[in-house]
């Protein structure tokens, strides 16, 4: 903050640029908003968690604290073309409150932020045609239910049987075998679509209640919505996970390995629908405890944020299915999220990367005060420009008995902070990897990965949202 003042820098950080108009309202957080809005609103907020679902009618977000530009919330804002800025300056933020209830124009570019009173009529939240377009973008593919195959090796996974996330893990594994790839991947297996449904079918009384609750969910008033979701999750928590899954995982991974158990729904990681952070991924799971983690991922079909997202996009609940990607967990020195087109400047030659010590949960959410490392890497020249040095006070690490713990970060011992040669070398490698994966997939990518010693692991890749 002191640097901003001394350098006469503006008080804004741009997360999603664009021009929009709406009535300014205030909320402690997105979850405190009452629901969808018929008229367009811009929301002024003290805090975000990073995993929230943005209600229909919200056209702009102004947040009072620094937030990762590649968080799940930022990805959803780009997907929905929702203008998103951060105003960390307390005086400027207080001044914004004087505009509450007024119709504003918010005009945001990579270089400048302009906020003024609108002289035009109040805007509608989402027109019928815009809703139709968004639903077309959010087309959900049909799935192939495979209840007879309880566990698939990664090389047999396709979007139809294991979801786009698991299929992307397969493609990354294949790409990693090419000499110029520059990265490695973790071994994995997949619980395909249909296994959860078969477990439901074997518990006929539970299945009957489940179908009834899911079928009427979108017709319920808001007061009963969350209660029904809890009931649906409670039903899934009672399901038996087939023994073949546990025995297959025990054969694939050593007993002392730790696993990442990830969602791979048919309504996430699509070109027109990211679904980032809507469904659960469970870290630091022992192979012996994989059944409970699988149930948790299955039940995340019915988290509030996931159900609201499907409702907003018009995705029928009976079209949503969950497969599970199980990967060996690598405990990193550094985690990163990378967009292969700079999401702020929209520059196709620039890979934009955010990095943090420890596990990547710090990057996916806005819960931890501070900012990550931020760098821009040129895909062609290998040049690296540091935009920010991390100020997170702690990192997230695996703890005992499957827990996650917080550890204070000593940046004087972190190579990204103290070693320019290390930064430039790592940034150059990440730029090259981003270009390689983007060229292989044919479209810009949102990539998650980690660094351990001299190895760069890629764990996930999905189409990048909001590329103009």
Residue pairs with C-beta under 8 A, 6 or more apart in sequence:
1 88
1 89
3 9
4 10
4 11
4 88
4 89
10 112
10 113
11 87
11 88
11 89
11 92
12 85
12 86
12 87
12 108
12 113
13 66
13 67
13 69
13 85
13 86
13 88
14 85
14 108
14 109
14 110
14 113
14 344
15 61
15 67
15 69
15 74
15 77
15 84
15 85
15 86
15 344
16 74
16 77
16 78
16 81
16 82
16 83
16 84
16 85
16 108
16 343
16 466
17 83
17 108
17 109
17 110
17 344
17 346
18 81
18 82
18 83
18 108
19 83
19 105
19 106
19 107
19 108
20 40
20 42
20 59
20 60
20 82
20 83
20 105
20 106
21 40
21 59
21 103
21 104
21 105
21 106
21 118
21 120
21 123
22 39
22 40
22 41
22 42
22 58
22 59
22 60
22 103
22 104
22 106
22 123
23 39
23 40
23 41
23 42
23 101
23 102
23 103
23 104
23 122
24 41
24 42
24 44
24 96
24 99
24 100
24 101
24 102
24 103
24 104
25 33
25 41
25 42
25 43
25 44
25 100
25 101
26 43
26 44
26 45
26 97
26 100
27 33
27 43
27 44
27 45
28 45
28 46
28 47
29 45
29 46
29 47
29 48
29 49
29 52
30 43
30 45
30 48
30 52
30 53
30 54
30 55
30 58
30 73
31 49
31 52
33 43
33 55
33 58
35 55
35 222
36 55
36 56
36 57
36 125
36 312
37 55
37 56
37 57
37 58
37 125
38 57
38 124
38 125
39 57
39 122
39 123
39 124
39 125
40 57
40 58
40 59
40 122
40 123
40 124
40 125
41 57
41 58
41 59
41 60
41 125
42 58
42 59
42 60
42 61
42 62
42 83
42 104
42 106
43 58
43 60
43 61
43 62
44 62
44 64
44 93
44 96
44 97
44 100
45 61
45 62
45 63
45 64
46 63
46 64
46 65
47 63
47 64
47 65
47 366
48 61
48 63
48 65
48 67
48 73
48 366
49 73
49 365
49 366
49 367
50 67
50 68
50 71
50 72
50 73
50 277
50 364
50 365
50 366
50 367
51 72
51 73
51 277
51 305
51 364
51 365
52 73
52 305
53 76
53 278
53 304
53 305
53 306
53 308
53 309
53 312
54 61
54 73
54 76
54 77
54 80
54 82
55 308
55 312
56 125
56 126
56 312
57 125
57 126
58 82
58 125
59 82
59 83
59 123
59 125
60 82
60 83
60 84
60 85
60 106
61 77
61 82
61 83
61 84
61 85
62 85
62 86
62 87
62 96
62 106
63 84
63 85
63 86
63 87
63 366
64 86
64 87
64 88
64 90
64 93
65 86
65 88
65 366
65 369
66 86
66 88
66 369
66 370
66 371
66 391
67 73
67 74
67 86
67 366
68 74
68 337
68 354
68 362
68 363
68 364
68 365
68 366
68 371
68 372
69 343
69 344
69 352
69 354
69 374
70 337
70 338
70 339
70 343
70 352
70 354
70 363
70 446
71 363
71 364
71 365
71 366
72 276
72 277
72 364
72 365
73 277
73 365
73 366
74 84
74 343
75 274
75 276
75 277
75 446
75 465
75 466
76 82
76 274
76 276
76 277
76 465
77 83
77 84
77 466
78 343
78 465
78 466
79 273
79 274
79 465
79 466
80 134
81 466
83 106
83 108
85 106
85 108
85 113
87 93
87 96
96 115
99 115
99 117
102 117
103 117
103 118
103 120
103 122
103 123
104 115
104 116
104 117
104 118
105 114
105 115
105 116
105 117
105 118
106 113
106 114
106 115
107 113
107 114
107 115
108 114
110 344
110 345
110 346
126 134
131 314
134 313
135 313
135 314
136 272
137 272
137 273
138 267
138 270
138 272
138 273
138 313
138 314
138 315
139 270
139 272
139 273
140 266
140 267
140 270
140 273
140 315
140 319
140 320
141 159
141 160
141 266
141 270
142 160
143 160
143 161
143 163
143 193
143 194
143 266
143 321
144 160
144 161
144 193
144 194
145 193
145 194
145 197
145 321
146 152
146 161
146 192
146 193
146 194
146 195
147 194
147 195
147 197
147 198
149 161
149 192
150 191
150 192
150 195
150 242
150 244
150 245
150 248
151 189
151 190
151 191
151 244
151 245
151 248
151 249
152 161
152 162
152 189
152 190
152 191
152 192
153 189
154 166
154 169
154 170
154 173
154 187
154 188
154 189
154 190
155 170
155 173
157 166
157 167
157 169
157 170
157 190
157 192
158 167
158 170
159 167
159 266
160 193
161 192
161 193
161 323
162 190
162 192
162 193
162 264
162 323
162 325
163 193
163 264
163 265
163 266
163 268
163 269
163 321
163 322
163 323
163 325
164 264
164 266
164 268
164 269
164 270
164 462
165 262
165 263
165 264
165 265
165 268
165 269
165 325
165 460
165 462
166 188
166 190
166 264
166 323
166 325
168 269
168 460
168 461
168 462
169 185
169 188
169 325
169 327
169 459
169 460
171 440
171 441
171 461
172 183
172 185
172 437
172 458
172 459
172 460
172 461
173 185
173 188
175 181
175 436
175 437
175 440
176 183
176 184
176 185
176 458
180 436
181 433
181 436
182 429
182 432
182 433
182 436
182 456
183 433
183 449
183 455
183 456
183 457
183 458
184 455
184 456
184 457
184 458
185 457
185 458
185 459
186 260
186 327
186 328
186 329
186 330
186 457
186 459
187 252
187 253
187 327
187 328
188 325
188 326
188 327
188 328
189 248
189 249
189 252
189 326
190 264
190 323
190 324
190 325
190 326
191 245
191 294
191 323
191 324
191 326
192 323
193 266
193 321
193 322
193 323
194 321
195 242
195 245
196 236
196 239
196 298
196 321
196 322
197 321
198 242
199 239
199 240
199 241
199 242
200 206
200 207
200 210
200 235
200 239
201 207
202 240
203 238
203 239
203 240
206 235
206 238
206 239
209 231
209 235
210 232
210 235
210 236
213 228
213 231
213 232
213 235
214 232
214 317
214 318
215 317
215 318
216 228
217 225
217 228
217 229
217 232
217 307
217 317
218 311
218 317
220 228
225 304
225 307
226 304
229 302
229 303
229 304
229 307
232 299
232 301
232 302
233 299
233 302
233 303
236 295
236 298
236 299
236 301
236 302
237 295
237 299
239 295
239 298
241 290
241 291
241 294
241 295
245 290
245 291
245 294
246 288
246 290
246 291
249 259
249 287
249 290
249 326
250 287
250 288
253 259
253 287
253 328
254 287
255 286
255 287
255 288
257 286
257 287
257 328
257 329
258 284
258 285
258 286
258 328
258 329
258 331
258 398
259 284
259 285
259 286
259 287
259 290
259 293
259 326
259 327
259 328
259 329
260 281
260 282
260 283
260 285
260 326
260 327
260 328
260 329
260 459
261 281
261 282
261 285
261 290
261 293
261 294
261 296
261 297
261 324
261 325
261 326
262 281
262 282
262 297
262 324
262 325
262 326
262 327
262 460
263 279
263 280
263 281
263 297
263 300
263 322
263 324
263 325
264 322
264 323
264 324
264 325
265 275
265 278
265 279
265 301
265 320
265 321
265 322
265 323
266 319
266 320
266 321
266 323
267 273
267 275
267 310
267 315
267 319
267 320
268 274
268 275
268 276
268 278
268 279
268 462
269 275
269 462
269 463
270 462
270 463
271 443
271 463
273 313
274 446
274 462
274 463
274 465
275 306
275 309
276 364
276 446
276 462
277 305
277 364
277 365
278 300
278 303
278 305
278 306
278 309
279 297
279 300
279 301
279 303
279 306
279 322
280 296
280 297
280 299
280 300
280 303
281 297
282 293
282 296
282 297
283 329
283 359
283 361
283 398
283 404
284 329
284 398
284 399
284 402
284 403
284 404
285 293
285 329
285 402
286 402
289 402
290 326
294 324
294 326
297 322
297 324
298 322
298 324
300 306
300 322
301 320
301 322
306 320
307 317
310 316
310 317
310 320
327 459
329 398
330 450
330 452
330 457
330 459
331 359
331 397
331 398
331 452
332 358
332 359
332 360
332 450
332 451
332 452
332 457
333 357
333 450
333 451
333 452
333 453
334 355
334 356
334 357
334 416
334 450
334 451
335 355
335 356
335 357
335 358
335 359
335 360
335 362
335 363
335 448
335 449
335 450
335 451
336 353
336 354
336 355
336 356
336 360
336 363
336 430
336 448
336 449
336 450
336 451
337 353
337 354
337 360
337 363
337 364
337 446
337 447
337 448
338 351
338 352
338 353
338 354
338 430
338 433
338 434
338 445
338 446
338 447
338 448
338 449
339 351
339 352
339 353
339 444
339 445
339 446
339 447
339 464
340 351
340 379
340 434
340 435
340 437
340 438
340 444
340 445
340 446
340 447
340 464
341 347
341 348
341 350
341 351
341 352
341 444
341 464
341 467
342 350
342 351
342 352
342 376
343 352
343 464
343 466
343 467
344 352
346 467
346 468
348 444
349 378
349 379
349 380
350 376
350 377
350 378
350 379
351 376
351 377
351 378
351 379
351 430
351 431
351 434
351 435
352 374
352 375
352 376
353 373
353 374
353 375
353 376
353 377
353 427
353 430
353 434
354 363
354 372
354 373
354 374
355 363
355 372
355 373
355 374
355 375
355 390
355 416
356 362
356 363
356 372
356 373
356 390
356 392
356 395
357 390
357 392
357 395
357 409
357 414
358 395
358 396
358 397
358 407
358 409
359 395
359 396
359 397
359 398
359 404
360 448
360 450
361 396
361 404
362 368
362 372
362 392
362 395
362 396
363 372
368 392
368 393
368 394
369 392
369 393
370 390
370 391
370 392
370 393
371 388
371 390
371 391
371 392
372 388
372 390
372 392
373 386
373 388
373 389
373 390
373 416
374 386
374 387
374 388
375 384
375 385
375 386
375 387
375 423
375 427
375 430
376 384
376 385
376 387
377 383
377 384
377 385
377 427
377 428
377 430
377 431
377 434
378 384
378 431
379 431
379 432
379 434
379 435
380 435
382 427
382 428
382 431
382 432
383 428
384 423
384 424
384 427
384 428
384 431
386 423
389 411
389 416
389 417
390 409
390 411
390 414
390 416
390 417
392 409
393 408
393 409
394 406
394 407
394 408
394 409
395 406
395 407
395 409
396 404
396 405
396 406
396 407
397 404
397 405
397 406
397 407
398 404
398 405
399 405
411 417
411 418
412 418
415 422
415 423
416 422
416 423
416 426
426 451
429 456
430 456
433 447
433 456
433 458
434 445
434 447
437 445
437 447
437 458
437 461
438 444
438 445
441 461
441 463
443 463
443 464
444 463
444 464
444 467
445 461
445 462
445 463
445 464
446 461
446 462
446 463
446 464
446 465
447 458
447 460
447 461
448 458
448 459
448 460
448 461
449 456
449 457
449 458
449 459
449 460
450 456
450 457
450 459
451 457
